Amino acid sequence: MKRALVLAGGGVAGIAWELGVLRGMDDVDPALLISLRSADVVIGTSAGSAVAAQITTGMPIEDLYSAQLSEHSSELEVELNLEELMARFVRATTGATGPEDIRRRIGALALETPTVSESIRRAAITARLPEESWPPSTLLLTAVDAETGQPTVFTKDSGVDLVDAVAASCAVPGIWPPVTINGHRYIDGGVRSSTNADLAAGCERVLVITPSQENAPQPWGNLENEIVQLSPADVRVVYASAWSMPMKSQRLPSARIRSHHRRAVRRHVRAARSVEPRWMLSAPSGADVACAGPIIRHGDSAAAAERQSGGGLRGAK
């Protein structure tokens, strides 16, 4: 049974939120987290690339989570007018002939935008990672060629430093500098899709963790379409709720949300165990950070477990 874990983009708060979800899982079912960290394929996009690179190391999740609670951070502060940036994206992509042309135009915008230097940004990315070498497992980190608009997937076999791959995947256009790798400039993999879940093709079980609400706009890519492409895989998605996902810059609240749901997590995991006691993968329930409902790896009890868990975790065949 080949399994994939997909970690989506969502800014620095997305990193904290995803680590909070994973830490919540570890609170109530340590075996669950071990299973997730040992997934056959781990796919990371933007913020998710940083989390993916972190959890595929041997560092305890508690340490990774605690770093999010620290008052000291190596993250760079940037003044962002989101409305203005969105308006720039709209102007840049008006008249585009297709997805690749959209990505190429967004790449051109990124290339012309003044930002901090690549070296300064790289130092901040390095500080996020407990290790700078690729893990032996299959880790896929997404990016987009800023000049051609072509999507790129970096792996341990790409001949690219892990830090550079994460930096490229996190290079939000108009905010951070495109990353130079082997003579090419790369931008955020989220410009293709915030999840890139279709890269899990060939896996029978897929868990997507995304710090976005279920009905949130998807400017680039479409998770529902990606799930269809994964058929007949059993795909489950952990979404954020409106109140559980603070503003993108609020790293500490995003991580601390997890602690408010510990009792709920225990209740939902107990419900999952009561339904499928054999070999199960139970995620925290619903859209509320650490409450994601059950993911059953064997047996036909997923629907019943989801009903008992109170819903929130969305499944698709």
N, C-alpha and C positions, 0 to 999 in steps of 0.2 A: 504494500500500500504506500504509494509515493505521496508525500505531504509537502505543502508549500505554505509559508508564512509571508504575507504581503504587508509591508509597512508603508503607509502613504505619507504625502507631504502635508505640512501645516505650520511652518515657521518654528521659531524657538519654543513657543508654547506647545506646538505639536510634538516636539521631542519630549518635553516634560510630561505631556498628557499620555503619550504612548508608553513611556517608562512607568508612569503611574498605573496604567492599566496592567502592565506586566507585573509590577510589584504587587498589585492587588491580587492577581492570580496566585502569586507565590505565597501570599498570606494564608490562603485557604487550601491550596492544593499544589505543593511544591513539585509533585510529579508532573503536573500540567506544564509548568514553566520549563522543566527539563525537556519535556516532549517538544515544546515549541522551539526552544533554542537548538534542538537537534533535528529540526525539520530538514527534509532532503534538499529543499530549495528555500532560500530566504531572499526576498526581493525588496529593495529599498529605493524610494524615490524622494528626493529633496530631504526634508527633515527625517523621513523614514530611512534614508540611506545612512544617516548618522546613528540612528537607533539600531539599524541592522548591523552596522560595523561594531557597535558596542556590545550587543548581546551575543554575537558569535565569537566573542573572546571568552576567556574563562573567568572574567571578573564577576563576582556575585552581584545579582540584581540589586541587592540592598545598597551596595556601594555606588552603583550607577544612579540609583534613585536618590541617595543621600546627596550626591553631587548636585542634583537639581534643587535641593532644599538649601544649599549653601548660599549665604548672602554674597559670597565672592564668586565672580564669574569672569571668564575670559571672553565672553561674548561681546561683540562690538555693538555699541549703541549707534543707531542711525535714525535720523529724522525722516519720517515717511508720511507723505500726504497720499493716502491710499486712493482717494477719489481722483486726484490728479494723475496718479500712475495708471489707474484704470482707463482714464480718458486718453492717455498716451497710447495705451494698448489698442483702444478702439480706433484711434486715428491711424495707427500704424498698420492695422490689419484690414481696414476698409478697402474693399475691392480685391481682396486676396482670392486666388483661384482655387484654393484647396488647403488641406491641413499642412502640407509641407511648405507651401507658400506662406501660410500664417506663421509657422515656426521660423522660417527664414526672415520674415519681417520683424518678428519679435527679437530674433538674434541681432539684426541690424540695429534695433533700438538699444539693445544691451551694449553693443560694441561702441556706440556713440555716446553713452551716458557716462559722465564723470563719476568715479567711485573711489573708494580706498584702493590701494595697490593690491595686486595679487599676493604679494609676500605677506602683507599685514593680514589679509583675509585667510591665507593658508595657515598662519600661526594660530588664528582663532579656531580653525577646524582641527588642527593638530591637538589643541588643548581638549577638544571634545572626546578624543579617542584614547582609550586605555592602552591600545597597541597600534603600531603603525604598519604592521605586516598583515597580509591577507590571511584569513582563517583557512584551514584545509577543507572546510565544507563549501558547498555551492552557494556563493553569495553573488547576487546580481544587482548592480547599481546603475541606475539609468541617468542619461544625460542627452543633450541635443547639440549637434554641431551648429554653432551660431551662424556660420556662413552659408551652409547648405540646407539647414533645416532637417537633416537626417538624424533620426534617433540613434543613440549609441548605448550599448550595454557593456559596462566594464566588469570584468571578472578577474580572478587571480591569474588567469592565463593571458591577460591583455598586455602584460608588460608595463603596467601603469602603477605608480605608488598608490596605496590605499587612500592616503590623505588627499591626493589629487583627485581620485575618483569621487570621494565624498564631497570635496570642494566643488567639483564640476556639477554634481547632482544637486547641490545646494545653492548654485549660483543664480539666485532669483534675478531675472532681467530687470534692469532699471534700478536695482538696489546694490547688488554685489558684482564684482568684475567677472566677466567670462574667464574661464580657467584655461590656460595654455597647456596642451598636452600633445607632444610630438608634432608641433607646428600647427595644430588646430586649436580653435577657441570653442569652449563648450559652455552651455548654459543649463539651467535647471531642467532635470528630467520631467518635472511637472508640466513643462510647456507642451509635452506630448499627452500626458495624463497624470493626474495626481496620484494614481495607484499603479498603473501599468500592470494590472493583474493578469492580463492576457499572456504575460511572460511565464505564467505558471502552467502553460499548456503541457499536457502529459501527466500532470499530477491528479490523483484521484480525490484528494481532500485538500481544500484551500481555505485558509482563514485570512481575511483581510481586516486590518485594523486601521481605521481612518479617523483623524480628529476633525471630522466634518459632520454636519447633520445629514440625515438621510436624504432630505429634499433640497439640500443646498445646491446652488448653481454650479455647474461644472464647465468652466470656460474652455477648457481643453480636455479632450478625452471624455469617455462616458463609461462609468463602471458597469452599468447594466449591460451595455453591449459587450464589454470585456467578459462578463460572467457568461453571457450566451456563448461566446467563443470557447469557453472552458468546458462546455457541455461534453460529456455527461458527468463531469466532476461534481462532487458535493461541495458547494461554495457557501461559506458563511461570512457575514460582514458585521464587524463591531463599529457602530457609529457613535459619534458624540451627540449629546443633547445640547439644547441651546444654553442651558444654565451651567453645564459642566465644562464648557469650553470658553474660558475668558479670552480677552483680547490677545492677539498674536504675540504681543510683547510681554505678556504676564506669565513668566516662566514659573515662579514659585506657586501662585494659586493653581496653576494647571496641574502641578505635581501633587499639591496638598489635597486636591479634591478626592484623591483615592482614599485618604484616611477616613473620610466621612461615610464611606460605603462598606466598611468592612463587614458589618453585620449582614447587610443585604447580600454581599458576596457569599458569605457562608451559607445563607439560606438557599441561594440559587444552586450552589454546588451540591448541597445536600439533596436538593430536588433532583438534580441530574444523576447523582449516584443511585438514588432510589429507583430510577427508571432503568438504568443500564449499568449494572455493577461489574460487568465483565472487563471490557477494555474501552475506556472512554477518555475523551479529551474535553474537559469542561472549562469553558471560558467564563470570565466574570460577566454579569448580565447587562444587557441592553445598551442603550445609547448613553448610559450614565457612567462613564469612565470605567469603573471596575465592576460593572454588572453586565456581563455580556451573554448570559445564557449558555447552554451546553453545545458542545460539538462532539457528536458521537462518531467514533472512528470505526466501530463495527456494530452490526445489528441494525434494526429498523425502528429504533425508538427515538430518533431525533425530534420528530414532530411532537411526540408526547412530552419529551423532556422540555422542549421549548415552551409548551403550554404551561407546564408546572413552574417553569422559571419566571413566568410573568411576561415573557416576550421581550422584545427589544433587540435581540440578536436576529438578524435577517438571514434566511436561508434561500438558496436557489439551486435548482437542479440544472 
